[in-house]
Amino acid sequence: MDLLHNAVRPYAWGSRTAIAELLGKEVPAPHPEAELWMGAHPGDPSRVLGPDGVQRSLLDLLTADPESQLGPRLARRWGSRLPFLLKVLAAEEALSLQAHPSPAQAAEGFALEEARGVPLDSPVRNYKDPAAKPELVCALTEFHALAGFREPSRTVALLRSLDAPALAPYTEMLVAQPDSSGLRALFTMLITLPQTSLSVLLPQVLDACVLHVKERGEFDLECRTILELGESYPGDAGVLAALLLNRIVLQPGEAIHLPAGNLHAYLRGTGIEILANSDNVLRCGLTPKHVDVPELLRVLDFTCGDMEVLLGEEVQPGVRVYRTPAPEFELSRLDAVAETRVDHEGPQIMICTRGAVVLTNVRGEELRLARGESVWLPASDPAVLVRPDGVQSAELFRATAGTD
């Protein structure tokens, strides 16, 4: 049961206030801070502060003793690899429009690129490892996202509400086939438009969105989003593709699960994100990074409809679990108002996001966790008592491996 020292990733789309404020540092930060990583990702592993005051890489600890750190079950399945990565994600601008492969797609794609001799650090490499990358994000603040394909009849209503003559033929494509196959055909056409067609269609769509917002139309939020994306990524076909996706606003404590093949883009807000420990991302727009539309189309899931918003299942007083099918991870939220016992057969990472708590393990050892601090509990520390430190309640998020 040791405190973690974690890396902050300074991506350009990040916030200069959210993570700095959580960590009790100077606000605003000198540069955008996008993600706080907690885990054993090879690119930036957390460092464990031991009782002797020495910091050690969590990655090194797992490599040296996977059975003690991960437990026998996880060590058998994952070797010395921690299967999940926990993050605080703070977005001030939109992330790229992206999806992640299934386990089979990741293994196949990785093997093909290895066979072709594409270097792992190549900017045009799609598959950095042979693993899937499902995700779940839970809002800490109001959190905005695009995720999953909207039900076709609602998309037809949106497209018809826009007075853009060049858009009409594309709208009628979906009218003629209002299902997943129709969405696949329309999305493929929009994302692969030649520049001559894009330079006609996109300005008309943006002008129509301006008019829709001025008239306070039914799809005001969707149109505002398209205008924001159009300003940030001029001439990007991903702006048109965004017309087909669900526009989601999460309130604190609400979450969405993004399985393999789900097309999504986080727009703004701060949240807790948990994901499989993988780097496999396939992008199709809203980014200066490598875009591989044909490969993205191979992995995309065109299942359509509303995205389920998860509130968490209360498994004991003050403890909610956000259940997903992902074997790599499970996220729990603890509202610590009284002493609560939590346990797990494998390792756990906890981060305090409000107030402060005292953790006590089975040996009676105590550790105070203040807001913004996180802790590593190896499998050899399977149970811990959590109590608020003071009269105010506290909030923690707990990452564990999922179940098969």
C-alpha positions in Angstrom: 0.0 0.0 0.0 2.1 2.8 -1.3 1.6 6.3 -2.7 2.1 6.8 -6.5 3.9 9.5 -8.3 2.3 9.9 -11.7 3.2 11.4 -15.0 1.2 14.3 -16.5 1.0 14.2 -20.3 1.1 17.7 -21.9 -1.0 17.2 -25.0 -2.1 20.4 -26.8 -5.8 19.8 -26.3 -5.4 19.7 -22.5 -6.4 22.1 -19.7 -4.1 24.5 -17.9 -6.3 24.4 -14.8 -8.1 21.1 -14.2 -5.2 18.7 -13.4 -3.1 21.4 -11.8 -5.9 22.3 -9.4 -6.6 18.6 -8.6 -2.9 18.2 -7.7 -2.8 21.4 -5.6 -0.2 23.0 -8.0 0.0 26.5 -9.3 -3.0 27.5 -11.5 -2.8 28.1 -14.4 -0.2 25.6 -15.4 2.6 26.8 -17.7 1.4 24.4 -20.5 -1.7 22.4 -21.2 -2.0 19.3 -19.1 -4.2 16.7 -20.7 -3.8 13.4 -18.8 -2.6 12.1 -15.5 -1.5 8.5 -15.9 -1.7 5.9 -13.1 -0.4 2.5 -13.9 2.4 0.6 -15.6 2.3 1.8 -19.1 5.8 1.5 -20.6 5.6 5.0 -22.0 5.2 6.7 -18.6 4.9 4.2 -15.6 3.9 5.5 -12.2 6.6 5.4 -9.5 5.8 3.8 -6.2 7.0 5.6 -3.1 8.1 2.8 -0.7 8.2 3.0 3.1 12.0 3.6 2.8 11.3 6.8 0.8 12.8 5.4 -2.4 10.8 5.7 -5.6 10.6 2.6 -7.9 9.0 2.2 -11.2 5.7 0.2 -11.0 6.6 -1.4 -14.2 9.9 -2.7 -12.7 8.0 -4.0 -9.6 5.6 -6.0 -11.8 8.4 -7.4 -13.9 10.3 -8.5 -10.8 7.4 -10.2 -8.9 4.2 -10.5 -11.0 2.6 -13.1 -8.7 2.8 -11.0 -5.6 1.9 -7.7 -7.3 -0.8 -9.0 -9.7 -1.9 -12.2 -8.0 -1.9 -15.7 -9.5 -5.0 -15.3 -11.7 -3.8 -12.1 -13.4 -0.2 -13.3 -13.7 -1.4 -16.4 -15.5 -3.4 -14.4 -18.0 -1.4 -11.2 -18.4 2.1 -12.2 -17.4 3.8 -9.2 -15.8 1.6 -6.7 -17.6 -0.9 -4.6 -15.6 -4.0 -4.9 -17.9 -5.5 -1.5 -17.2 -4.4 2.1 -17.2 -6.2 4.7 -15.0 -6.2 8.4 -16.1 -7.5 11.8 -15.2 -8.4 13.3 -18.6 -8.9 17.0 -18.9 -9.9 18.3 -22.3 -10.2 21.9 -23.3 -10.4 21.1 -27.1 -11.6 18.2 -29.1 -9.6 15.0 -29.3 -9.3 13.1 -32.6 -12.2 11.2 -34.1 -11.1 7.6 -33.4 -11.9 4.0 -32.7 -10.0 1.0 -31.2 -9.7 -2.6 -32.5 -11.1 -5.8 -31.1 -8.6 -8.3 -29.7 -8.6 -10.3 -32.9 -8.2 -7.2 -35.1 -5.4 -5.9 -32.9 -3.5 -9.2 -33.1 -3.9 -9.4 -36.9 -3.0 -5.8 -37.5 0.1 -6.0 -35.2 1.3 -9.2 -36.9 0.9 -7.7 -40.4 2.8 -4.5 -39.5 5.5 -6.6 -37.9 5.8 -8.7 -41.0 6.1 -5.6 -43.2 8.9 -4.3 -41.0 7.1 -1.1 -39.9 9.1 0.3 -37.0 7.2 0.5 -33.7 8.0 4.2 -33.4 6.9 5.0 -36.9 4.4 7.9 -37.1 2.4 5.8 -39.7 2.2 2.7 -37.5 -1.4 1.8 -36.6 -0.8 -1.1 -34.2 1.8 -0.6 -31.4 0.9 -3.8 -29.7 -1.4 -6.9 -30.2 -4.0 -5.8 -27.6 -7.5 -4.3 -27.7 -8.2 -1.0 -26.1 -11.7 -0.7 -24.7 -12.4 2.4 -22.6 -14.7 3.9 -20.0 -14.9 7.5 -19.0 -16.7 8.8 -15.9 -17.4 12.5 -15.6 -15.8 14.6 -12.8 -17.2 17.8 -14.3 -19.8 18.2 -17.1 -18.2 16.2 -19.9 -19.0 16.5 -23.6 -18.4 13.8 -26.2 -19.3 12.4 -29.6 -19.8 8.6 -29.4 -21.5 6.0 -31.4 -23.7 6.4 -34.5 -27.0 8.1 -33.9 -30.2 6.4 -34.8 -30.6 7.0 -38.6 -34.1 8.6 -38.4 -32.7 11.3 -36.0 -29.7 11.8 -38.3 -32.0 12.3 -41.2 -34.0 14.9 -39.2 -30.8 16.7 -38.4 -29.5 16.7 -42.0 -32.9 17.8 -43.3 -33.0 20.7 -40.8 -29.9 22.1 -42.4 -30.4 24.3 -45.5 -27.4 23.0 -47.5 -28.3 22.0 -51.0 -25.1 20.1 -51.5 -26.0 18.0 -48.5 -29.3 16.8 -50.0 -28.0 13.8 -52.0 -26.2 12.4 -48.9 -29.3 12.8 -46.8 -31.3 10.9 -49.3 -28.8 8.0 -49.2 -29.7 7.5 -45.5 -33.4 8.0 -46.2 -33.2 5.2 -48.7 -31.4 2.9 -46.3 -32.0 4.0 -42.7 -29.9 1.3 -41.0 -26.3 0.3 -40.1 -25.5 -0.5 -43.7 -26.8 2.9 -44.8 -24.7 4.6 -42.2 -21.6 2.7 -43.3 -22.2 3.8 -46.9 -22.8 7.4 -46.0 -19.9 7.6 -43.5 -17.5 6.1 -46.0 -18.6 8.6 -48.7 -18.3 11.6 -46.4 -14.9 10.7 -44.9 -13.4 9.9 -48.3 -14.8 12.9 -50.2 -12.3 14.4 -52.8 -11.1 17.8 -51.9 -13.1 19.5 -54.7 -16.4 18.1 -53.3 -15.4 18.7 -49.7 -14.6 22.4 -50.4 -18.2 22.8 -51.7 -20.1 20.7 -49.1 -18.4 21.7 -45.9 -18.8 25.5 -46.2 -22.5 25.0 -47.0 -22.9 22.8 -43.9 -21.2 25.3 -41.7 -23.3 28.2 -43.0 -26.5 26.1 -42.5 -25.3 25.4 -38.9 -24.9 29.1 -38.2 -28.5 29.7 -39.4 -29.8 26.8 -37.4 -28.2 28.2 -34.2 -29.5 31.7 -34.9 -33.0 30.3 -35.3 -32.6 28.2 -32.1 -33.4 25.0 -34.0 -34.0 21.6 -32.5 -30.3 20.5 -33.1 -28.7 23.6 -31.6 -26.1 21.7 -29.6 -25.2 19.5 -32.5 -24.8 22.5 -34.8 -22.7 24.4 -32.3 -20.4 21.4 -32.1 -20.0 21.2 -35.8 -19.2 24.9 -35.9 -16.6 24.5 -33.2 -15.0 21.6 -35.0 -15.0 23.4 -38.3 -13.2 26.3 -36.7 -10.6 24.1 -35.1 -10.1 21.8 -38.1 -10.9 23.8 -41.3 -11.3 21.6 -44.3 -11.4 18.4 -42.3 -13.8 15.7 -43.5 -14.1 14.6 -39.9 -16.3 17.6 -39.3 -18.9 16.1 -41.7 -18.5 12.6 -40.1 -19.3 14.2 -36.7 -22.8 14.9 -38.0 -23.6 11.1 -37.8 -22.6 10.7 -34.1 -24.5 10.9 -30.8 -23.8 14.2 -29.0 -23.4 13.3 -25.4 -23.3 15.5 -22.2 -22.4 13.6 -19.0 -23.0 15.0 -15.6 -20.5 14.2 -12.7 -20.8 10.5 -11.8 -22.2 9.5 -15.2 -20.1 7.3 -17.5 -20.0 5.8 -21.0 -18.3 2.6 -22.1 -16.5 2.6 -25.5 -16.0 -0.9 -26.7 -14.0 -2.0 -29.8 -15.2 -0.3 -33.0 -17.0 2.6 -31.3 -16.3 5.8 -33.2 -15.8 8.7 -30.7 -14.2 12.0 -29.9 -14.0 13.6 -26.5 -14.8 17.3 -26.8 -14.3 19.0 -23.4 -14.5 18.4 -19.7 -12.7 16.5 -17.0 -13.2 12.8 -16.2 -11.8 9.6 -14.9 -10.8 7.3 -17.8 -10.0 3.6 -17.5 -8.8 1.7 -20.4 -6.9 -1.4 -21.5 -3.2 -1.0 -21.4 -2.7 -0.5 -25.1 -1.7 2.1 -27.6 -3.8 1.0 -30.6 -5.7 4.0 -32.0 -7.2 4.4 -35.5 -8.1 7.9 -36.5 -10.1 9.4 -39.3 -10.1 13.1 -38.7 -9.9 16.1 -36.3 -6.2 15.6 -35.9 -2.8 16.4 -37.4 -1.7 12.8 -36.5 -1.6 9.8 -38.8 -5.0 9.0 -40.4 -5.8 5.6 -41.9 -9.3 5.6 -43.2 -9.3 2.2 -44.8 -8.0 0.5 -41.7 -10.5 2.4 -39.5 -13.3 1.2 -41.8 -12.2 -2.3 -41.2 -12.6 -2.1 -37.4 -15.6 0.3 -37.1 -18.9 -0.9 -35.6 -21.8 0.8 -37.3 -24.4 -0.4 -34.7 -26.6 2.7 -34.2 -28.7 4.1 -31.4 -28.4 6.0 -28.2 -25.2 5.4 -26.1 -26.1 4.0 -22.7 -25.2 6.3 -19.9 -23.9 4.3 -16.9 -24.7 5.4 -13.4 -22.9 2.6 -11.7 -24.4 -0.3 -9.8 -24.4 0.1 -6.0 -22.8 -3.1 -4.7 -22.6 -1.9 -1.1 -23.4 1.4 0.7 -21.3 4.2 -0.9 -19.7 1.9 -3.5 -20.8 2.0 -7.2 -19.3 -0.3 -9.9 -19.4 0.7 -13.6 -19.8 -2.8 -15.1 -18.6 -3.5 -18.7 -17.7 -6.7 -20.5 -14.0 -5.7 -20.6 -11.8 -8.3 -18.9 -8.9 -5.8 -18.6 -10.6 -3.3 -16.2 -13.4 -2.4 -13.8 -14.0 1.1 -12.4 -15.6 1.8 -9.0 -16.6 5.1 -7.3 -16.6 5.3 -3.5 -18.5 8.0 -1.7 -16.7 7.7 1.7 -19.1 9.0 4.4 -18.3 6.2 6.9 -15.8 3.4 7.2 -16.1 1.1 4.2 -14.2 -2.2 3.5 -13.2 -2.8 -0.1 -11.3 -5.8 -1.4 -10.3 -7.5 -4.6 -8.2 -10.6 -5.4 -5.9 -8.6 -7.7 -4.2 -5.2 -7.6 -6.0 -1.9 -7.1 -5.2 1.7 -7.8 -7.2 4.4 -6.0 -7.3 8.1 -6.5 -8.9 10.6 -4.2 -10.9 13.2 -6.1 -12.6 15.0 -3.2 -11.8 15.4 0.5 -9.3 13.1 2.1 -9.4 9.5 3.4 -7.4 7.2 5.6 -6.7 3.7 4.3 -6.0 0.8 6.7 -4.8 -2.6 5.4 -5.1 -6.0 7.1 -1.8 -5.5 9.0 -3.1 -2.3 10.6 -0.9 0.0 8.5 -2.5 3.4 7.7 -2.0 5.7 4.8 -3.6 9.1 4.4 -4.8 10.0 0.9 -5.5 13.6 0.1 -7.3 15.0 -2.9 -5.3 14.3 -6.1 -3.2 11.6 -4.5 -3.3 8.0 -5.6 -2.2 4.7 -4.1 -1.1 1.3 -5.4 -2.4 -1.8 -3.6 -0.8 -5.0 -4.8 -2.6 -8.3 -4.8 -0.8 -9.1 -1.6 -2.9 -6.3 0.0 -6.3 -7.5 -1.0 -8.5 -5.7 1.6 -8.5 -2.2 2.9 -10.7 -0.1 5.1 -11.5 3.4 3.8 -12.7 6.1 6.1 -13.1 9.9 5.5 -10.4 12.0 7.2 -12.5 14.8 8.8 -16.1 15.7 8.9 -16.6 16.0 5.2 -17.3 13.1 2.9 -14.7 12.1 0.3 -14.7 10.6 -3.2 -12.4 8.0 -4.6 -12.2 6.1 -7.8 -10.8 2.6 -7.8 -9.4 0.7 -10.7 -9.1 -3.1 -10.7 -9.0 -5.8 -13.4 -12.3 -7.0 -14.8 -13.6 -10.5 -14.5 -13.6 -13.1 -17.3 
